[in-house]
Amino acid sequence: MQDLKLRRRLILAAREFDATGLSVGTTGNLSARTARGFLITPTGVPYRDLLPGDLVEMNDSGDVLSGTLLPSSEWPFHRAIYHVRADVNAIVHVHSPFATGIACVREDIPAFHYLVARAGGDSIRCAEYATFGTEELSRNAVRALEGRRACLLANHGQIALGEDVESAFVQAREVEELARQYWISRQFGTPALLDGREMKINLEKFKNYGRQKTRR
C-alpha cells in the first residue's frame, strides 16, 4: 500500500481527538497531502476502528483515487486549501468546545495573548457561515486562512494547518487552548489587546521559535 507510514500517522492523530477533547464520536476530520493529491479520513467511521486502507485518497479534481469508503463530507475545503497553500501538507478540522463556542457567536479571537501570533497573524479569524460540505464554505475558509495557519468556522468549529500531520494537530490544540483562555478572560471583563506593533514583533520572533541551532 502506498503511503502506509503517512496513513498510520493520520490514524494515530485521529484517535487522539477523543483523548484530547478536540472532537467526539465521528466529528472532525483530517488529511495529508500526497504526491497524487491528499489522503482524508472517511465519513461516519469511528476513529478507533480506522485501518490504513480506510483512508480515502483524492486528487485536485475531487476524484477518488483509492479507497472503498466515502470521504469526509468536508473534503471540498481540504482540496481548496491544498490548491492555494503550497506551504500546507496537513489539515485538521475539529469541533473543539471553546473554539466552537466562540465560532458560534461569530467572533475572531483577537490579540489578547502573544501566542495568537503562532497562528500566523494578529488574530484568529472567524470565517463567514456556510453549510458544511459546500463550495461556499471552502471559499470562506480559504479567505479566513489567508496568511494564517488556523481559523474558526462560524457555527461550526475550527481548521488548523501544518507542515505535517503532527504540527497541524498541535496547532489545533493551541487554538482550542487560546479559545479557552480567551473565554476565561471575557468572564472578568474586556481583555486588554496587544497592539499591532507588539504583534509584529511576536510574529517575527515566531519565525524561528523552537528551532534548535545545529551544532558543528
C-alpha positions in Angstrom: 0.0 0.0 0.0 1.3 3.4 -0.9 1.9 6.0 1.8 1.4 3.4 4.6 3.5 5.4 7.1 1.5 8.5 6.4 -1.7 6.6 6.7 -0.7 5.4 10.1 0.3 8.9 11.3 -3.1 10.2 10.3 -4.9 7.4 12.1 -2.8 8.0 15.3 -3.7 11.7 15.2 -7.4 11.0 14.6 -7.5 8.6 17.6 -6.3 11.5 19.8 -9.4 13.6 19.0 -11.4 11.9 21.8 -8.5 11.7 24.2 -7.7 15.4 23.9 -11.3 16.6 23.7 -10.8 18.2 20.3 -13.8 16.3 18.9 -16.1 13.5 19.9 -17.5 10.5 18.1 -17.0 10.7 14.4 -17.0 14.5 14.3 -14.0 16.3 12.7 -11.6 15.1 10.0 -8.0 15.4 8.9 -6.0 15.0 5.8 -2.4 15.0 4.5 -1.0 15.9 1.1 0.3 13.1 -1.1 2.1 13.1 -4.5 -1.2 12.5 -6.2 -3.5 14.7 -4.1 -4.4 14.1 -0.5 -5.5 11.4 2.0 -8.5 12.1 4.1 -10.5 10.3 6.8 -13.7 8.7 5.7 -17.2 9.8 6.8 -19.0 8.1 9.6 -16.3 5.7 10.8 -15.3 5.8 14.5 -11.6 6.7 14.6 -10.8 3.8 16.9 -11.9 1.4 14.1 -9.9 3.0 11.3 -7.5 0.9 9.3 -4.9 2.3 6.8 -6.9 1.1 3.9 -10.0 3.0 5.1 -8.4 6.4 4.3 -9.5 7.9 1.0 -7.1 9.4 -1.5 -8.4 12.1 -3.7 -6.9 14.3 -6.4 -7.2 18.0 -7.0 -10.3 17.5 -9.2 -12.2 15.8 -6.3 -11.9 12.3 -7.8 -11.3 9.3 -5.5 -8.0 7.6 -6.4 -8.1 4.9 -3.8 -10.4 3.6 -1.0 -13.8 2.0 -0.9 -15.4 4.3 1.7 -16.9 7.7 1.2 -14.6 10.6 2.1 -15.4 13.1 4.8 -18.2 15.4 3.7 -15.7 18.3 4.3 -13.3 17.2 1.6 -14.1 20.3 -0.6 -12.4 22.7 1.8 -9.4 20.3 2.2 -9.0 20.3 -1.5 -9.4 24.1 -1.8 -6.8 24.8 0.9 -4.2 22.5 -0.6 -4.8 24.1 -4.0 -3.9 27.6 -2.8 -1.4 26.8 0.0 1.8 25.1 -1.2 3.2 25.5 2.4 0.5 23.2 3.9 0.9 19.5 4.0 -1.8 18.6 6.6 -5.1 19.9 7.7 -7.0 19.2 11.0 -10.7 20.1 11.3 -12.4 19.7 14.7 -15.4 20.9 16.7 -13.4 21.6 19.9 -15.6 23.1 22.6 -14.2 26.6 23.3 -13.2 27.3 19.7 -16.6 26.2 18.5 -18.3 28.2 21.2 -16.6 31.4 20.1 -17.3 30.5 16.4 -21.0 30.3 17.3 -21.0 34.0 18.3 -19.1 34.6 15.0 -16.2 36.4 16.6 -12.5 36.4 15.8 -10.0 35.5 18.6 -8.1 38.9 18.9 -4.6 39.6 20.0 -5.4 39.1 23.7 -2.3 36.8 24.1 1.0 36.8 22.3 0.6 33.2 21.3 -2.2 34.2 18.9 0.8 35.0 16.6 1.6 31.3 16.4 -1.4 31.0 14.1 0.2 33.5 11.7 -1.4 36.9 12.4 -2.7 39.4 14.9 -6.0 37.4 15.2 -7.5 34.0 14.5 -10.3 34.9 12.1 -13.8 33.5 12.0 -14.9 32.5 8.5 -18.3 33.5 7.5 -21.0 30.9 7.8 -21.9 28.5 5.1 -23.5 25.0 5.0 -21.0 22.2 5.8 -19.5 20.4 2.8 -20.3 23.2 0.3 -18.0 25.1 -2.1 -19.2 28.3 -0.4 -17.7 27.1 2.9 -14.5 26.2 1.1 -14.2 29.8 -0.3 -15.0 31.3 3.1 -12.4 29.1 4.8 -9.7 29.9 2.3 -10.4 33.6 2.7 -10.2 33.4 6.5 -6.9 31.4 6.3 -5.1 33.8 4.0 -1.7 34.4 5.7 -2.8 32.3 8.7 -2.4 28.7 10.0 -5.8 28.5 11.7 -9.3 29.9 11.6 -12.7 29.4 13.1 -15.7 28.4 11.1 -18.9 30.3 12.1 -21.4 28.0 14.0 -19.2 25.0 13.2 -15.6 24.6 14.6 -12.0 25.3 13.7 -9.4 24.4 11.0 -5.7 24.1 11.7 -2.9 23.8 9.1 0.6 22.4 9.4 3.7 21.3 7.5 2.9 17.8 8.6 0.2 15.9 10.5 1.8 16.4 13.9 2.2 20.2 13.5 -1.4 20.6 12.3 -2.6 18.6 15.3 -0.5 20.7 17.7 -1.9 23.9 16.0 -5.5 22.7 16.6 -4.7 22.1 20.3 -3.2 25.5 20.6 -6.2 27.2 19.0 -8.5 25.4 21.5 -6.3 26.4 24.4 -6.3 30.0 23.3 -10.1 29.9 22.8 -10.4 28.6 26.4 -8.1 31.3 27.8 -10.0 34.0 25.8 -13.3 32.8 27.2 -11.9 32.9 30.7 -10.6 36.4 30.3 -14.0 37.5 29.0 -15.6 36.4 32.2 -13.7 39.1 34.0 -14.3 41.9 31.6 -12.9 43.1 28.2 -9.4 41.6 27.7 -6.6 44.1 27.0 -5.3 43.5 23.5 -1.7 43.7 22.3 -1.2 46.5 19.7 -0.1 46.0 16.1 3.5 46.8 16.8 3.8 44.2 19.5 2.1 41.6 17.4 4.5 42.3 14.5 7.4 41.7 17.0 5.8 38.4 18.1 5.2 37.3 14.5 8.9 37.9 13.7 10.1 36.0 16.8 7.9 33.0 16.0 9.5 32.6 12.6 12.4 30.7 14.3 10.7 29.8 17.6 11.6 26.3 18.9 14.2 25.6 16.2 17.5 24.4 17.6 20.8 25.6 16.1 22.8 22.8 14.5 26.0 22.1 16.5 29.1 21.8 14.4 
